[in-house]
Amino acid sequence: MRRGFLLNKSLSDEGKSGRQPVSSASKPLNKETERGVHGEAREPRATAEVARVPIPAIHIPAIPHHELIAAALTLGTQITLHVVHLPLPPSDLAYAEHTTTCILLSGQAPQILASPGFPRDPARPRHAHLYDIRPVPALPAPEQINTEVELGLFATSSLEPGDLILSERPLLLTLRALPAGSAPGTSADDILERAAEAMPARERRAFLALRNCKTHGDPRLSRARGIVATNALGIGSLPGHAGDCAVVCERTCRANHSCSPNAVARWDLPSFSVELRARRPVRAGEELTISYLPDLTLPRAARVDLLRASYAFTCACTACALSGAARTRSDARRALLARQRSLGYDDARFAGWLREGAGERVVAACESVMALIDEEGCVEDGVWAVGLHWLCRAYCALGRDEEARACARRATGLARAFTGGDGGWARVAEDPRMTEN
């Protein structure tokens, strides 16, 4: 889920081919008892008659950034303002859910309402109060372009990857593409102002209280459009229209940006809600941050320029605050992570590595990638899933079961963070010896 207007050891160097039956060179010689890496006796692996568990290959769809586009809809397309009324969640939630005001195409609302399982109650965090909203420390005056007091989310207890921090139905849901009609009441600004006026009183107050970094620089924009352009989170397409949509939330949109974010926001259609989950370990008292950028592996200079142009602030996160040689190393690490996206899930390549006896090299390369992620605090959705897939498969092929289990547990948490479910990794963590190779 993307926000706002934006909406040297590589595995690709290790071999060129993938997964077929493991060659005899990689199988234990003793058919009764396998030997681990250090020669310890191990129980036999599952036989062909036992159903094996595949190592998950998770594909996380990329959601384009969602700058509101004027005049992008087909001429004559009818825009309707539809208020979707959803049932309240169970009364033991810490907060009551509300109505979401939606800007949708004609006929789109019935298709959303007909979605399987709709409307489901939003997921509930394990504890009621896992965060506070409070002011963030002010940046030095030269760096602070917008002088408004900034609020942020702060963890009130420690969190692990995948932990649900909050879930909420949005204040506003809108199409990314809005018309730029010249007739009164037909422009993007007019439609968004109508949507804000249609909100119930409490939701409208919450919407208008959100940060607006746009209208002070361009007085031609309406207040509602400025708030949407500043805070909107991309959610991809919805039933009834292939174009992208975006949402504005009361609490999730208080999460500030970091180039090494510790949280991620995701959309859940059945519950019509946004979930904020931890993407790496978080300490109590630490600010909860998400990414406003389309790509966290960009070099520091490019990230700073994009954020300044789109949100009127100069990023001062831990990654951007580096200077000199440390900044150069950080950019180099992110460039290496960007290269991993091209690897993909190539079974033939993995089988080739095993035939060539390169299992340990695969482990070393994958461990290097995960170390880069940890060092940068850059848990990119296009990198970790592939890296942990290959690492776990290599551990399993080499009989390193405890390391495979730890790898699968880490992947379980990250899968929950980015997709809302474990993606099949929990089964792998239960018994890595039952996996396919």
ZADREN-10307 format. One record per residue (C-alpha): residue in one letter; y, z, x. Coordinates in steps of 0.05 Angstrom, whole numbers, padded with zeros to 5 digits, always signed. Layout:
// ZADREN-10307
aYZX
...
This chain:
// ZADREN-10307
m+00000+00000+00000
r+00065-00023+00031
r+00134+00003+00016
g+00202-00026+00003
f+00231-00092+00028
l+00181-00099+00085
l+00137-00096+00039
n-00144-00083+00553
k-00213-00070+00531
s-00228-00112+00472
l-00294-00121+00436
s-00276-00194+00428
d-00286-00201+00503
e-00355-00170+00503
g-00396-00226+00472
k-00397-00283+00423
s-00457-00275+00378
g-00490-00218+00318
r-00539-00186+00277
q-00611-00209+00272
p-00674-00167+00282
v-00666-00124+00344
s-00700-00154+00404
s-00760-00121+00438
a-00716-00104+00497
s-00676-00057+00453
k-00735-00024+00418
p-00772+00038+00444
l-00836+00021+00480
n-00874+00078+00448
k-00889+00062+00374
e-00905+00134+00356
t-00846+00171+00386
e-00778+00143+00403
r-00738+00168+00462
g-00664+00182+00460
v-00614+00161+00512
h-00631+00221+00556
g-00707+00216+00545
e-00714+00270+00492
a-00770+00261+00441
r-00746+00239+00372
e-00778+00228+00305
p-00798+00156+00289
r-00746+00113+00254
a-00756+00090+00183
t-00810+00037+00175
a-00801-00029+00141
e-00829-00001+00076
v-00773+00050+00070
a-00707+00025+00041
r-00655+00023+00096
v-00582+00040+00091
p-00533-00014+00114
i-00475+00005+00159
p-00415-00004+00113
a-00368-00063+00125
i-00305-00043+00087
h-00254-00096+00071
i-00186-00066+00055
p-00143-00119+00022
a-00075-00130+00053
i-00020-00120+00002
p+00041-00163+00017
h+00108-00128+00022
h+00144-00131-00043
e+00218-00148-00037
l+00242-00164-00107
i+00248-00239-00112
a+00298-00271-00159
a+00282-00336-00196
a+00210-00335-00172
l+00178-00338-00240
t+00162-00404-00275
l+00220-00427-00318
g+00209-00404-00390
t+00163-00346-00372
q+00178-00290-00420
i+00193-00222-00390
t+00180-00163-00436
l+00196-00090-00426
h+00134-00052-00444
v+00127+00024-00443
v+00055+00044-00431
h+00037+00112-00461
l-00020+00145-00424
p-00055+00211-00445
l-00038+00275-00411
p-00087+00299-00358
p-00127+00364-00363
s-00081+00424-00373
d-00104+00457-00308
l-00066+00407-00266
a-00005+00435-00231
y+00039+00384-00265
a+00040+00345-00330
e+00033+00270-00324
h+00084+00226-00359
t+00097+00158-00390
t+00103+00100-00342
t+00156+00049-00359
c+00130-00021-00342
i+00163-00088-00334
l+00107-00137-00351
l+00095-00208-00373
s+00082-00221-00446
g+00009-00207-00462
q-00004-00170-00396
a-00003-00099-00424
p-00064-00110-00470
q-00104-00136-00410
i-00086-00074-00369
l-00105-00029-00428
a-00172-00065-00433
s-00190-00052-00360
p-00257-00017-00351
g-00249+00059-00353
f-00175+00056-00371
p-00142+00105-00377
r-00179+00154-00333
d-00149+00221-00313
p-00117+00219-00244
a-00157+00250-00188
r-00143+00323-00174
p-00130+00354-00105
r-00176+00411-00083
h-00117+00459-00088
a-00057+00456-00134
h-00002+00461-00081
l-00016+00423-00017
y+00056+00402-00004
d+00129+00423-00012
i+00190+00379-00021
r+00247+00402+00023
p+00303+00375+00068
v+00283+00342+00133
p+00319+00357+00198
a+00381+00313+00204
l+00383+00258+00256
p+00438+00257+00308
a+00503+00229+00278
p+00501+00162+00316
e+00431+00149+00290
q+00445+00168+00218
i+00470+00107+00181
n+00461+00136+00112
t+00493+00205+00105
e+00454+00228+00044
v+00413+00292+00052
e+00342+00269+00064
l+00283+00303+00029
g+00211+00299+00052
l+00141+00322+00037
f+00111+00378+00080
a+00039+00401+00082
t+00029+00473+00061
s-00042+00477+00090
s-00083+00439+00140
l-00113+00373+00117
e-00170+00328+00140
p-00173+00252+00135
g-00188+00231+00064
d-00161+00295+00032
l-00123+00282-00032
i-00053+00311-00026
l-00025+00289-00094
s-00036+00239-00149
e+00016+00218-00200
r+00030+00164-00250
p+00092+00124-00230
l+00160+00129-00262
l+00167+00054-00262
l+00120-00006-00252
t+00151-00074-00243
l+00132-00145-00225
r+00153-00164-00155
a+00182-00229-00179
l+00239-00222-00229
p+00282-00277-00258
a+00354-00290-00239
g+00380-00313-00306
s+00454-00327-00315
a+00455-00306-00388
p+00476-00234-00403
g+00418-00186-00398
t+00371-00235-00363
s+00383-00220-00289
a+00337-00177-00246
d+00391-00123-00244
d+00397-00124-00320
i+00322-00119-00330
l+00315-00060-00282
e+00375-00025-00314
r+00342-00034-00383
a+00278-00004-00355
a+00315+00056-00328
e+00350+00067-00395
a+00283+00062-00431
m+00253+00119-00392
p+00245+00188-00424
a+00302+00234-00404
r+00263+00275-00352
e+00233+00213-00319
r+00301+00178-00318
r+00333+00238-00283
a+00277+00238-00232
f+00285+00163-00221
l+00360+00167-00212
a+00352+00225-00162
l+00313+00181-00113
r+00346+00155-00050
n+00385+00090-00054
c+00402+00057+00012
k+00420-00010-00018
t+00480-00008-00064
h+00526+00025-00013
g+00517-00037+00030
d+00517-00087-00027
p+00558-00065-00088
r+00534-00126-00126
l+00466-00093-00135
s+00456-00047-00194
r+00438+00025-00183
a+00368+00015-00211
r+00355-00044-00167
g+00378-00007-00106
i+00331+00051-00121
v+00273+00004-00132
a+00287-00035-00068
t+00290+00030-00029
n+00230+00066-00057
a+00180+00016-00086
l+00108+00017-00063
g+00067-00047-00067
i+00003-00044-00108
g-00019-00117-00108
s-00035-00154-00172
l-00054-00127-00241
p-00095-00157-00297
g-00059-00213-00333
h-00017-00238-00275
a-00035-00259-00204
g+00032-00240-00175
d+00044-00175-00139
c+00071-00112-00171
a+00106-00049-00145
v+00115+00022-00169
v+00166+00077-00160
c+00140+00149-00160
e+00175+00216-00166
r+00138+00252-00110
t+00101+00201-00068
c+00166+00164-00056
r+00194+00226-00022
a+00147+00213+00036
n+00187+00189+00095
h+00167+00136+00146
s+00132+00145+00213
c+00104+00092+00259
s+00046+00141+00270
p+00038+00163+00197
n-00010+00218+00177
a-00017+00197+00104
v-00028+00135+00063
a-00012+00118-00010
r-00061+00077-00052
w-00062+00051-00123
d-00117+00068-00172
l-00116+00023-00233
p-00166+00061-00279
s-00122+00123-00276
f-00057+00083-00270
s-00037+00129-00214
v-00017+00131-00141
e-00057+00175-00094
l-00029+00203-00029
r-00084+00220+00020
a-00086+00244+00093
r-00104+00189+00142
r-00111+00236+00202
p-00114+00311+00212
v-00050+00346+00188
r-00026+00416+00207
a+00004+00464+00157
g+00080+00456+00159
e+00076+00384+00186
e+00117+00331+00150
l+00074+00282+00110
t+00093+00211+00128
i+00072+00141+00108
s+00088+00072+00136
y+00143+00028+00107
l+00123-00029+00154
p+00077-00089+00142
d+00046-00079+00211
l+00044-00015+00252
t+00021-00052+00315
l+00089-00086+00323
p+00127-00067+00387
r+00178-00012+00382
a+00239-00058+00384
a+00213-00100+00326
r+00196-00038+00284
v+00265-00007+00295
d+00301-00072+00277
l+00260-00081+00212
l+00271-00010+00190
r+00345-00010+00205
a+00356-00075+00168
s+00316-00055+00107
y+00327+00020+00100
a+00391+00034+00139
f+00361+00084+00188
t+00340+00083+00260
c+00269+00107+00267
a+00263+00170+00310
c+00189+00184+00299
t+00146+00207+00357
a+00127+00136+00375
c+00198+00108+00371
a+00228+00167+00409
l+00189+00148+00472
s+00228+00116+00529
g+00216+00082+00595
a+00144+00076+00619
a+00117+00116+00560
r+00148+00066+00511
t+00118+00008+00550
r+00049+00040+00548
s+00056+00053+00473
d+00073-00020+00459
a+00014-00042+00502
r-00034+00003+00464
r-00010-00024+00398
a-00017-00096+00423
l-00090-00081+00442
l-00102-00052+00373
a-00073-00115+00341
r-00125-00157+00379
q-00182-00119+00346
r-00166-00149+00278
s-00196-00216+00300
l-00264-00185+00313
g-00288-00179+00241
y-00359-00164+00217
d-00401-00216+00255
d-00475-00198+00250
a-00496-00254+00296
r-00449-00229+00350
f-00478-00159+00347
a-00550-00184+00353
g-00528-00224+00413
w-00499-00163+00446
l-00565-00126+00436
r-00606-00184+00463
e-00563-00184+00525
g-00573-00109+00533
a-00499-00097+00521
g-00506-00038+00473
e-00474+00011+00520
r-00416-00037+00533
v-00406-00043+00458
v-00403+00033+00454
a-00354+00037+00511
a-00309-00016+00481
c-00309+00015+00412
e-00297+00085+00438
s-00238+00056+00477
v-00210+00027+00412
m-00217+00093+00375
a-00185+00129+00434
l-00125+00082+00429
i-00119+00097+00355
d-00121+00172+00368
e-00072+00168+00426
e-00022+00127+00386
g-00034+00162+00320
c-00038+00092+00293
v-00094+00090+00241
e-00086+00017+00220
d-00129-00004+00161
g-00147-00070+00194
v-00172-00037+00258
w-00208+00029+00245
a-00258+00001+00194
v-00284-00053+00242
g-00283-00007+00303
l-00324+00048+00269
h-00372-00003+00239
w-00391-00030+00308
l-00390+00038+00341
c-00438+00068+00290
r-00484+00008+00293
a-00487+00012+00369
y-00501+00087+00368
c-00557+00076+00318
a-00588+00019+00358
l-00587+00062+00420
g-00618+00122+00384
r-00555+00165+00393
d-00563+00197+00324
e-00515+00255+00329
e-00459+00211+00354
a-00474+00161+00298
r-00471+00218+00248
a-00403+00241+00275
c-00378+00170+00273
a-00401+00161+00201
r-00368+00226+00180
r-00302+00203+00209
a-00310+00136+00173
t-00325+00173+00108
g-00258+00209+00111
l-00219+00146+00128
a-00254+00106+00074
r-00233+00158+00023
a-00162+00156+00049
f-00155+00080+00043
t-00201+00064-00015
g-00212+00129-00054
g-00287+00129-00042
d-00334+00138+00017
g-00354+00064+00018
g-00427+00082+00033
w-00411+00120+00097
a-00434+00187+00068
r-00506+00161+00063
v-00503+00139+00136
a-00478+00208+00156
e-00537+00241+00121
d-00589+00206+00165
p-00567+00152+00215
r-00641+00137+00229
m-00647+00105+00160
t-00596+00051+00176
e-00608-00023+00185
n-00600-00051+00256
